[in-house]
Amino acid sequence: MTTLPRPTTELSADDARRIALRAQGFLGAPDRRSGVRGVLRHLGAVQLDTISVLARSHELIPYARLGAVGRRTVEEAYWAEGSRPPHAFEYWSHAACILPIEEWPHFAFRRRSYRSRPHWNHELPDGTYDQVIKQLRVEGPLTATELGGAKRTSEWWDWSGTKVAVERALMYGEVVCVERRGWKRVYDLAERAIPAELLHDELDDTECLRRLVRLAGRSLGVGTRADIADYHRLKGEQVDAVIADSGLVPVTVAGWSKPAWADPDALATAPRGRHRTTLLSPFDSLVWERARTERIFGFTHRLEAYVPKSKRVHGYFAMPVLAGGRLVGRVDPAREGRTLVAKQVTLDGPKAVPAVARALVEAAGWVDCANVRVERVDAPELHEALVLELARAVA
């Protein structure tokens, strides 16, 4: 019997944008009952980064979707001390990410790849790996400092042999991080920390990839091959090998030059509801891939934290402003005592002023700032209007 090809759904660019917003938790009523853990499960990955301006990126992600959720609540949702079983673990996904604990089996393909990797940037001293595993087995969960030190010198990159060993063990899956103390990883044996029903590498590479492609499509709502591959940093050919069996459906999107796939559940109902107005971390999964952000929002964004100061255009940690389902500007924030300082603001015209003011006031309240001060607006004629709007929003 001949199988007829499945018809391809056609979406407008606005349809695709709204589907993406809903899939990422920015359209419709926020799911406060499920809270931070619900956001993590929904997104499938929350990126970590060392930069902290208003807050660290992994805190900004649930804030952007849920509003002013307590920062301690966020930390406890990820890394409740002594929580058994754990709710999350850290691993290499889009980058270093917090992942739902249920996804441990899906990364078996990556653990196997690391175990067979012939070359590494850091040398592993003889016997150090076995010593680290033995120490964790005897003493229980430990930080790198408690294991014997993270660095040989003060240089950030100069890892000690112990740090090299424990990070290697984490990549192999023999060690896992399910807790942080402050900003320090706490390492434990995977056999002790991961629930028994999840502690296996039974899924072959094809099944791991199929599941991750399906999850990425669900988290994106709709995306191209490159979008889906980027979500968990898969290779394009890995996506090609499994996408037909992933459950995602082919779609065409007006204005997109490449074919796309969508979560069938996202196509089942029209994306409607209230739009969130908020500042976004540059590491937010809504905007972490530049080509996708430009395609969906017509918005070019680049993190400039690692760009020389003289060459920055929008600022050290410019945060896109989401309002009405559009990206309407940027704010480069800082804190001085209890004042949130908008060091540099970029506005997409006068209509963006109220939304940017609202986003700034809400963010200030979340980080316990009593005031907002605007230093520079790229369109100087809008500086006074923004200051006035901030005064109204606070009143």
C-alpha positions in Angstrom: 0.0 0.0 0.0 1.3 3.4 -0.9 1.6 5.9 1.9 0.5 9.4 0.9 2.7 12.3 2.1 1.3 14.2 5.0 0.1 17.7 4.0 2.2 20.5 5.3 0.5 23.1 7.5 1.0 26.7 6.4 1.6 29.4 9.1 1.8 33.1 8.9 4.8 34.8 10.5 2.6 36.1 13.3 1.2 32.6 13.9 4.7 31.3 14.3 5.6 34.1 16.6 2.6 33.6 18.9 3.2 29.8 18.9 6.8 30.3 19.9 5.7 32.8 22.7 3.2 30.4 24.1 5.6 27.4 24.0 8.1 29.5 25.9 5.6 30.5 28.6 5.1 34.2 27.5 1.5 34.0 26.2 -1.4 33.2 28.4 -1.9 33.0 32.1 1.4 32.0 33.9 1.3 28.6 35.6 2.0 29.7 39.1 0.7 26.5 40.7 3.5 24.5 39.0 5.9 27.4 39.7 9.6 27.3 39.0 9.8 23.6 38.6 7.0 23.8 36.1 8.9 26.4 34.1 12.0 24.1 34.1 10.0 21.1 32.9 8.2 23.2 30.3 11.4 24.6 28.9 13.5 21.5 29.3 16.7 23.4 29.8 17.6 26.6 31.8 21.0 28.0 30.9 23.5 28.9 33.6 26.0 31.7 33.5 28.4 33.4 35.9 27.3 36.9 35.1 25.1 38.5 37.7 23.7 42.0 37.2 20.1 42.1 38.5 20.3 38.4 39.2 21.9 35.4 37.7 20.4 34.2 34.4 18.8 31.0 35.9 16.9 33.3 38.3 15.8 35.6 35.5 14.2 32.8 33.5 11.4 32.0 35.9 11.0 35.6 36.9 10.4 36.6 33.2 7.5 34.1 33.0 6.0 34.1 36.5 6.7 37.6 37.7 8.2 38.5 41.1 8.7 34.9 42.4 11.0 35.0 45.4 14.6 34.5 44.6 15.0 32.0 47.5 12.1 30.1 46.0 13.9 29.9 42.7 17.0 28.5 44.3 15.1 25.9 46.3 13.2 24.8 43.3 16.4 23.9 41.5 18.7 22.9 44.3 16.8 22.2 47.5 19.6 21.1 49.9 19.4 17.5 50.7 16.4 17.0 48.5 15.8 13.3 47.7 14.9 12.6 45.1 16.3 15.6 43.3 14.2 17.7 40.9 17.0 18.7 38.6 20.6 18.1 37.6 23.3 20.1 35.7 24.7 18.9 32.4 25.8 20.1 29.0 22.8 20.8 26.9 22.4 24.1 25.0 25.4 25.1 27.2 25.8 24.3 30.9 22.2 24.0 31.9 19.8 23.0 34.6 17.7 20.1 33.3 14.7 18.3 34.7 15.8 15.1 36.5 13.6 13.1 34.2 15.9 13.9 31.3 18.9 12.1 32.7 18.4 9.0 30.4 18.1 11.2 27.3 21.7 12.3 27.6 23.1 8.8 27.6 24.3 9.5 24.0 26.4 12.5 25.2 27.8 10.6 28.1 28.9 7.8 25.8 30.4 10.3 23.4 32.4 12.0 26.2 33.7 8.6 27.4 35.0 7.7 24.0 36.6 11.2 23.4 40.3 10.8 22.8 41.5 14.4 23.5 40.9 16.9 26.3 42.1 20.4 27.0 43.1 19.6 30.5 45.5 16.8 31.4 44.3 14.4 34.0 47.1 13.4 36.5 47.5 9.6 37.1 45.3 8.2 39.9 43.4 11.5 40.4 40.1 10.3 38.9 40.0 7.2 41.1 40.9 9.2 44.1 38.0 11.6 43.5 35.5 8.8 43.1 36.8 7.1 46.3 36.6 10.4 48.3 33.0 11.0 47.2 32.0 7.5 48.0 33.4 7.7 51.5 32.7 11.3 52.4 29.5 12.0 50.5 28.6 15.1 48.4 31.5 17.6 48.2 32.4 20.8 46.4 35.6 21.0 44.3 37.2 23.0 47.2 36.3 20.3 49.7 37.7 17.7 47.3 41.1 19.4 47.5 40.8 22.6 45.5 39.4 23.9 42.3 42.4 25.8 40.9 46.2 25.5 41.0 46.6 29.3 40.8 44.2 32.3 40.9 43.7 32.2 37.1 40.1 31.2 36.3 41.2 28.6 33.7 43.9 26.9 35.7 42.1 23.9 37.1 43.6 21.7 39.7 44.0 17.9 38.9 41.0 17.3 41.3 38.8 19.8 39.4 39.8 18.2 36.1 38.9 14.7 37.4 35.6 15.6 38.9 34.5 17.6 35.9 35.5 14.6 33.7 33.5 12.3 35.9 30.5 14.6 35.6 30.7 14.5 31.8 31.0 10.8 31.9 27.9 10.5 34.2 29.7 8.8 37.0 29.3 12.0 39.1 26.4 14.4 39.0 25.6 17.9 40.3 22.1 18.1 41.8 22.8 20.9 44.4 24.7 24.1 44.6 26.0 25.9 47.7 26.2 29.5 46.9 27.6 29.3 43.4 29.6 26.2 44.0 28.7 22.9 42.4 28.2 20.1 44.9 29.3 16.8 43.3 27.9 13.4 44.2 28.0 9.9 42.8 25.3 9.5 40.2 24.5 6.1 41.6 23.6 7.7 44.9 21.9 10.9 43.7 19.9 9.9 40.6 16.7 8.0 41.2 17.1 4.3 40.5 14.5 4.2 37.8 16.3 6.9 35.9 19.9 5.8 36.5 20.6 3.9 33.3 22.1 4.4 29.8 19.8 1.9 28.2 18.5 4.2 25.5 20.5 3.9 22.3 21.8 7.1 20.6 18.9 7.1 18.1 16.2 7.0 20.8 18.0 9.6 22.9 18.1 12.0 19.9 14.5 11.3 18.9 13.3 12.2 22.4 15.4 15.3 22.6 14.3 16.5 19.2 10.7 16.0 20.3 11.2 17.9 23.5 13.0 20.7 21.7 10.2 21.0 19.3 7.7 21.2 22.1 9.7 23.8 23.9 10.1 25.9 20.8 6.5 25.4 19.5 7.8 25.8 15.9 11.3 25.8 14.5 13.6 25.1 11.7 16.1 22.2 11.6 18.8 24.6 12.9 16.5 25.9 15.7 15.7 22.4 16.9 19.4 21.3 16.7 20.6 24.3 18.6 18.2 23.8 21.6 20.3 20.9 23.0 23.3 21.5 20.7 22.8 18.5 18.5 24.3 18.2 15.0 22.1 18.8 12.0 22.6 15.3 10.7 21.5 13.9 14.1 18.2 15.9 13.8 17.8 14.7 10.2 18.1 11.1 11.3 15.2 11.1 13.8 12.9 14.0 13.0 10.6 12.0 10.9 9.9 9.7 13.9 9.9 12.5 16.5 6.2 13.3 16.4 6.8 16.8 15.1 4.9 17.8 12.0 6.3 19.7 9.0 5.1 23.2 8.5 5.9 26.2 6.2 6.1 29.6 7.7 5.6 32.7 5.6 8.9 34.6 5.3 11.0 31.7 6.5 13.4 30.5 3.9 13.9 27.0 5.4 11.4 24.2 6.2 10.1 24.0 9.7 8.5 21.6 12.1 6.0 22.2 14.9 4.7 20.5 18.0 1.3 19.1 17.0 -0.2 20.2 20.3 0.8 23.7 19.5 -1.2 23.6 16.3 -4.3 22.2 17.9 -5.5 25.5 19.4 -4.9 29.1 18.4 -2.3 30.9 20.6 -4.3 33.5 22.5 -4.0 35.2 25.9 -2.3 37.9 27.8 1.2 38.9 26.8 3.9 39.2 29.4 5.9 42.5 29.7 9.3 41.8 31.1 13.1 42.1 30.8 14.7 39.1 29.3 18.1 37.6 30.1 20.3 37.4 27.0 20.5 33.7 27.9 16.8 33.2 27.9 15.8 30.3 25.5 13.3 32.7 23.8 16.2 34.7 22.4 19.4 32.7 23.0 19.7 31.8 19.3 20.4 35.0 17.3 19.3 33.8 13.9 15.9 32.6 15.3 15.4 35.8 17.2 16.0 37.9 14.1 13.7 35.7 12.0 10.8 35.7 14.5 11.0 39.2 16.0 13.0 41.1 13.5 15.3 41.9 16.4 19.1 41.7 16.3 20.6 40.9 19.7 24.2 40.2 20.8 25.5 39.8 24.3 28.3 42.4 24.6 29.7 41.4 28.0 32.8 39.9 26.3 33.1 42.7 23.8 35.7 45.4 24.6 33.9 48.4 26.3 34.8 50.8 23.5 33.1 48.6 20.9 29.8 47.9 22.8 26.7 49.3 21.1 24.0 48.5 23.6 25.9 47.8 26.9 27.5 45.1 29.0 24.4 43.0 29.7 21.7 44.6 27.5 18.4 42.8 28.3 15.7 42.7 25.6 12.3 44.1 26.6 9.4 41.9 25.7 5.9 43.5 25.5 2.8 42.7 23.5 4.5 39.7 22.0 7.3 41.9 20.5 10.8 42.9 21.4 10.5 46.6 21.8 13.8 47.7 23.2 16.8 47.0 25.4 18.0 48.0 28.8 21.5 47.7 30.1 20.9 47.6 33.9 23.1 48.0 37.0 22.4 48.4 40.7 23.6 51.1 43.1 22.4 50.3 46.6 18.6 50.2 46.3 18.5 52.0 42.9 18.1 50.1 39.7 20.2 52.1 37.1 19.2 51.9 33.5 22.7 52.7 32.2 21.6 52.6 28.6 18.1 52.2 27.1 17.2 51.6 23.4 13.6 52.1 22.5 11.7 51.0 19.4 10.0 54.3 19.1 7.7 56.3 21.4 5.1 53.5 21.8 7.7 51.4 23.6 8.1 53.9 26.5 5.2 52.7 28.7 6.2 49.0 28.4 9.9 49.6 29.1 8.9 51.7 32.1 6.6 49.0 33.4 9.3 46.3 32.9 11.9 48.4 34.8 9.6 49.1 37.7 8.6 45.5 38.1 12.3 44.3 37.9 13.3 46.9 40.5 10.7 45.7 42.9 11.8 42.1 42.4 15.4 42.8 43.3 14.4 45.1 46.2 15.3 48.4 44.6 13.2 51.4 45.7 14.1 53.6 42.7 14.9 53.6 39.0 17.3 56.0 37.4 17.8 56.4 33.7 21.2 57.5 32.6 21.1 57.4 28.8 18.4 56.8 26.1 19.7 56.2 22.6 17.0 58.5 21.3 17.6 61.5 23.6 14.2 63.0 22.7 12.5 60.0 24.5 14.5 60.4 27.8 12.1 62.7 29.5 9.1 60.7 28.3 10.6 57.6 29.9 11.4 59.4 33.2 7.8 60.7 33.3 6.4 57.2 32.6 8.5 55.7 35.3 7.2 58.2 37.8 3.6 57.3 36.8 4.4 53.6 37.1 5.8 54.0 40.6 2.9 56.2 41.8 
